[in-house]
């Protein structure tokens, strides 16, 4: 955490030291609420379907600070082919594997000053966050040709981490745009693992890379 704090201070000093550049500006924000979120549904490759939606609020205050909260839903569905061992025929209506996550995201952000070029405004920030939620992985049979053993994994998790990111705002005031960040998180998972008649549980802790993309919209003029 000391290295992270030193990194934040270094970036902030670099940011505040460049206000003499004509395209680099600081803006005083006493308080500014914004909404953020997204809805993404897509089919990846032939048999993988992805659904992700989220919605939340963020409150910026005292020029550089903000706190935010989001509710997030994430699901992958993988459709498997089934085989008739007698005729050696393959069918597309096999069983599906599901991976679902639901969680509450809470974060604190430190925004730097911003760069403006025509109708585009870029605001970098440093983000500390935590996620609290659950994950469920299971399979679902569809026909008599399936021969795989059913499984059912459940986990309650809390995760925390840090990212660096930016707001890319469009228009003269940059009220609406893209919110992207990348960094790392550490997951504390309490897993319940069921295969057939066996059920086990254990705790897993690990660091993983993390990235997030959202849309944002300020509710007031900046």
C-alpha positions as CSV (number, residue, x, y, z in Angstrom):
1,X,0.0,0.0,0.0
2,X,2.9,2.4,0.6
3,X,4.1,1.9,-3.0
4,X,0.5,2.6,-4.3
5,X,0.3,5.8,-2.1
6,X,3.7,7.1,-3.5
7,X,2.5,6.3,-7.0
8,X,-0.7,8.4,-6.5
9,X,1.3,11.3,-5.0
10,X,3.8,11.2,-7.9
11,X,1.0,11.2,-10.6
12,X,-0.8,14.0,-8.8
13,X,2.3,16.2,-8.6
14,X,3.0,15.7,-12.3
15,X,-0.6,16.5,-13.1
16,X,-0.8,19.7,-11.1
17,X,2.6,20.9,-12.3
18,X,1.5,21.1,-16.0
19,X,-1.4,23.6,-15.7
20,X,0.6,26.1,-17.8
21,X,-0.1,24.1,-21.0
22,X,-2.9,25.6,-23.0
23,X,-4.8,22.3,-23.5
24,X,-4.4,21.2,-19.9
25,X,-7.1,22.6,-17.5
26,X,-8.3,22.3,-14.0
27,X,-12.0,22.6,-13.2
28,X,-13.5,23.3,-9.7
29,X,-16.2,20.9,-8.8
30,X,-17.9,21.4,-5.5
31,X,-20.3,18.5,-5.9
32,X,-21.3,16.6,-9.1
33,X,-23.5,13.5,-9.3
34,X,-23.3,11.1,-12.3
35,X,-24.7,7.8,-13.4
36,X,-22.7,5.0,-14.9
37,X,-23.4,1.6,-16.3
38,X,-23.7,-0.6,-19.4
39,X,-25.7,-3.4,-21.1
40,X,-23.7,-5.9,-23.2
41,X,-25.1,-9.0,-24.8
42,X,-23.1,-10.9,-27.4
43,X,-22.4,-14.3,-28.9
44,X,-18.7,-15.1,-28.9
45,X,-17.6,-17.7,-31.4
46,X,-20.3,-20.3,-32.1
47,X,-21.3,-21.6,-28.7
48,X,-20.4,-19.0,-26.1
49,X,-23.0,-16.4,-25.1
50,X,-22.2,-13.5,-22.9
51,X,-24.5,-11.1,-20.9
52,X,-23.3,-8.3,-18.7
53,X,-25.2,-5.3,-17.3
54,X,-24.5,-2.9,-14.5
55,X,-25.8,0.4,-13.1
56,X,-24.7,2.7,-10.4
57,X,-24.1,6.2,-9.1
58,X,-21.0,8.2,-8.4
59,X,-20.6,11.5,-6.5
60,X,-17.6,13.8,-7.3
61,X,-16.7,16.4,-4.7
62,X,-14.0,18.9,-3.7
63,X,-12.5,19.0,-7.2
64,X,-10.6,15.6,-7.2
65,X,-12.5,13.1,-5.1
66,X,-15.4,10.7,-5.7
67,X,-17.2,7.8,-4.2
68,X,-19.4,5.3,-6.1
69,X,-21.5,2.2,-6.0
70,X,-22.7,-0.2,-8.7
71,X,-24.8,-3.4,-9.0
72,X,-23.3,-5.8,-11.5
73,X,-24.6,-8.9,-13.2
74,X,-22.3,-11.1,-15.3
75,X,-23.2,-14.4,-17.1
76,X,-21.5,-16.7,-19.6
77,X,-23.3,-19.6,-21.2
78,X,-21.4,-22.3,-23.2
79,X,-23.6,-24.6,-25.3
80,X,-22.1,-28.0,-25.8
81,X,-22.7,-30.4,-28.7
82,X,-24.1,-33.9,-27.9
83,X,-23.3,-37.1,-29.6
84,X,-25.3,-40.2,-30.4
85,X,-22.8,-43.0,-29.8
86,X,-24.9,-45.5,-31.9
87,X,-25.0,-43.4,-35.1
88,X,-22.0,-41.2,-34.2
89,X,-24.1,-38.2,-35.0
90,X,-23.6,-34.8,-33.4
91,X,-26.4,-32.5,-32.3
92,X,-26.2,-28.7,-31.5
93,X,-28.8,-29.0,-28.7
94,X,-26.5,-30.4,-26.0
95,X,-26.4,-29.3,-22.4
96,X,-25.1,-25.9,-21.4
97,X,-22.5,-24.8,-18.9
98,X,-23.3,-21.6,-16.9
99,X,-21.1,-19.2,-15.1
100,X,-23.0,-16.4,-13.2
101,X,-21.7,-13.6,-11.0
102,X,-23.6,-10.9,-9.1
103,X,-22.0,-8.3,-6.9
104,X,-21.9,-4.9,-5.4
105,X,-19.0,-2.7,-6.4
106,X,-17.9,0.1,-4.1
107,X,-15.0,2.5,-5.0
108,X,-13.1,5.7,-4.2
109,X,-11.5,7.7,-7.0
110,X,-8.9,10.5,-7.1
111,X,-9.4,12.5,-10.3
112,X,-6.5,14.5,-11.8
113,X,-6.8,17.6,-14.0
114,X,-8.0,17.1,-17.5
115,X,-6.8,17.5,-21.1
116,X,-9.1,19.1,-23.6
117,X,-8.8,18.9,-27.4
118,X,-11.7,20.3,-29.5
119,X,-14.8,18.4,-28.3
120,X,-12.9,15.6,-26.4
121,X,-12.0,15.7,-22.7
122,X,-9.7,13.2,-21.0
123,X,-9.7,13.0,-17.2
124,X,-7.3,10.4,-15.7
125,X,-7.9,8.9,-12.2
126,X,-6.7,6.4,-9.7
127,X,-9.3,4.0,-8.3
128,X,-9.5,1.9,-5.1
129,X,-12.4,-0.6,-5.0
130,X,-14.0,-3.6,-3.4
131,X,-16.5,-6.1,-4.7
132,X,-18.9,-8.2,-2.6
133,X,-21.1,-10.9,-4.1
134,X,-21.5,-14.5,-5.2
135,X,-20.7,-16.8,-8.1
136,X,-22.5,-19.8,-9.3
137,X,-21.2,-22.3,-11.9
138,X,-23.4,-25.3,-13.0
139,X,-24.4,-27.3,-16.0
140,X,-27.9,-28.1,-17.4
141,X,-28.9,-31.1,-19.4
142,X,-31.1,-30.9,-22.4
143,X,-31.4,-34.4,-24.0
144,X,-30.8,-38.1,-23.4
145,X,-27.4,-38.1,-25.3
146,X,-25.6,-36.2,-22.5
147,X,-23.2,-38.4,-20.6
148,X,-21.4,-35.8,-18.5
149,X,-21.5,-35.8,-14.7
150,X,-23.5,-32.8,-13.3
151,X,-21.6,-30.2,-11.2
152,X,-22.6,-27.3,-9.0
153,X,-20.0,-24.7,-7.7
154,X,-21.0,-21.9,-5.5
155,X,-18.9,-19.2,-4.0
156,X,-19.3,-16.1,-1.8
157,X,-16.5,-13.6,-2.5
158,X,-15.1,-10.3,-1.5
159,X,-12.5,-8.7,-3.7
160,X,-10.4,-5.6,-3.4
161,X,-7.9,-3.9,-5.7
162,X,-6.7,-0.8,-7.5
163,X,-6.8,0.5,-11.0
164,X,-5.8,3.5,-13.1
165,X,-8.2,4.8,-15.7
166,X,-9.8,7.7,-17.4
167,X,-13.0,9.4,-18.4
168,X,-13.2,10.1,-22.1
169,X,-15.9,12.8,-22.4
170,X,-17.5,14.1,-25.6
171,X,-19.0,17.4,-26.4
172,X,-18.1,20.9,-25.2
173,X,-18.6,20.0,-21.5
174,X,-17.8,16.3,-21.6
175,X,-20.9,15.3,-19.7
176,X,-21.2,11.9,-21.4
177,X,-18.6,9.4,-22.5
178,X,-16.6,6.3,-21.8
179,X,-15.1,5.2,-18.4
180,X,-12.2,2.7,-18.6
181,X,-9.8,1.4,-16.1
182,X,-7.2,-1.4,-15.7
183,X,-5.3,-2.8,-12.7
184,X,-5.3,-5.8,-10.3
185,X,-7.5,-7.3,-7.6
186,X,-7.2,-9.9,-4.9
187,X,-10.1,-12.3,-4.5
188,X,-11.1,-14.0,-1.2
189,X,-13.5,-16.8,-2.3
190,X,-15.4,-19.2,0.0
191,X,-16.2,-22.1,-2.4
192,X,-18.8,-24.9,-2.1
193,X,-18.0,-27.6,-4.6
194,X,-20.5,-30.3,-5.5
195,X,-20.0,-33.1,-8.0
196,X,-22.4,-36.0,-7.9
197,X,-23.0,-36.9,-4.2
198,X,-19.8,-35.2,-2.9
199,X,-19.7,-31.7,-1.4
200,X,-16.6,-29.9,-0.3
201,X,-15.7,-26.3,0.7
202,X,-12.5,-24.3,0.9
203,X,-11.2,-20.7,0.8
204,X,-9.1,-19.5,-2.2
205,X,-7.1,-16.2,-2.3
206,X,-5.3,-14.9,-5.4
207,X,-4.3,-11.8,-7.3
208,X,-5.8,-11.4,-10.8
209,X,-5.7,-8.7,-13.5
210,X,-8.8,-6.5,-13.7
211,X,-10.3,-4.3,-16.4
212,X,-13.7,-2.5,-16.6
213,X,-15.6,-0.5,-19.2
214,X,-18.6,1.7,-18.5
215,X,-20.6,4.6,-19.9
216,X,-21.1,7.7,-17.7
217,X,-23.4,10.8,-17.7
218,X,-23.2,13.8,-15.4
219,X,-26.6,14.8,-14.1
220,X,-25.6,18.5,-13.9
221,X,-23.6,20.9,-16.1
222,X,-19.9,20.9,-15.2
